[in-house]
Amino acid sequence: MCEPWCTSDYYSEHCGRCKCKACDFCKTGPPCASEVVGDVQYSTCEPFCDAAFRGQHCGMCKCKECDFCQAPLLEPACNSGVEGDVDHEACEAFCSAENKGVSRQRRG
């Protein structure tokens, strides 16, 4: 049974209670809204969702619950042109103000 006071506005709190577990919104997933035509109104992870298309898929309610959409995105993307460098901004242990612009290989 779904008690009349159960509401998707309090999904996390209410769906943990036995009195609300039978509510339709507790069975489908957290409420969600997107601008994508044909998207669902709850967060889920459908089989077509793909980490390779994270930028497009994670904006859809149909994919928001996928593990790859939950992980933080390393922003901003970076391309220094240096072989072996990472693809995101970082501050490694060897980085320092006096070495700014100096390649690790040249410091010797």
N, C-alpha and C positions, 0 to 999 in steps of 0.2 A: 504494500500500500504506500502511496505517496501522500504524505500529510499536506494539507492546504497551505501551510506556512512555508513549505520548502520552496526555494526559488533558485534559479540558475545565477542570479546576481551574487549569491553566496555559495557558489559551486564548491569551492574547496572546503568550506566549513560544513555545509549541509550534506553533501554527498558522502561524508565520512560518518554520518549518523544513520543508524538502521532505519529510522523513520522516513528517511529520504532516499535510501539506496534503490528503491523501486521506481523512482521518478525517471521518466524518459531521458531527461537531460543528464542524469547521473549515469545512465547506461551508454550514452553516446560519447561524451567527453565535455571538456570545459567549453563554455560559450565562446564564439569567435565571430568576427565580422571582417570581411575583406571586400575589395572592389572588383574581384574577379567574377565574371559572369559564370554561373553554374557551380560556384563553390558552395560548400556546406556551411551551416551556421554553428558548427562546433569544431574544436581542435581535434585532429586525429592524425594518423600516419597511414595513408593508403599505399598499396603495393607499388604504384607507379612512381612514387616519390623517389628522387635520386639525388645523392650528394653532389654528383657532377653538375646538377642544375640547381644547386642550393640558392643562388641568387634569384631565380624565378620561383622555384617550388616553395621555399620557406615563407613567402609572402601569402601563400594560399592556406586557408584553414585546413584543407585536405592533407597538408604536410607539416603543419606547425608542431605536432607532437613527435616527429621523427627525431632520433638522437642527434643527427647532424644539424638539425635546425636549433637544437637546444644548446649546442656548444658555442662558445663565444667566437665570433668572427674576428680574425686578426686584421685590424684595419690600421692605417690604410695600406693597401698593397704597395710593394716597393720593388723596384728593379734598378739596382746600382750598376749592373753590367759587369760586376766582379764575379768571376767564376767561384762557385762554392758559397756565395753569400746567401743569406736567407731571403725569403720573398715577402717579408713584412718588417716594419720598423721595429727595432729592438735595441736594447742597451746591454751589450755583452760585458762580461767581467773585464776584458782587455780594453774596453772603450774608455777614453779619458779626453779631457779638453785639450791637453797638450799634443795628443795624437790625432786631432781632428784632420781629416783629409789624407792621413798617412795609411797606406795599405799595410796590413799585418805582415805580409811577406817581406816588405821593404824594411821593416823595423829591425829585423834580423836578430 
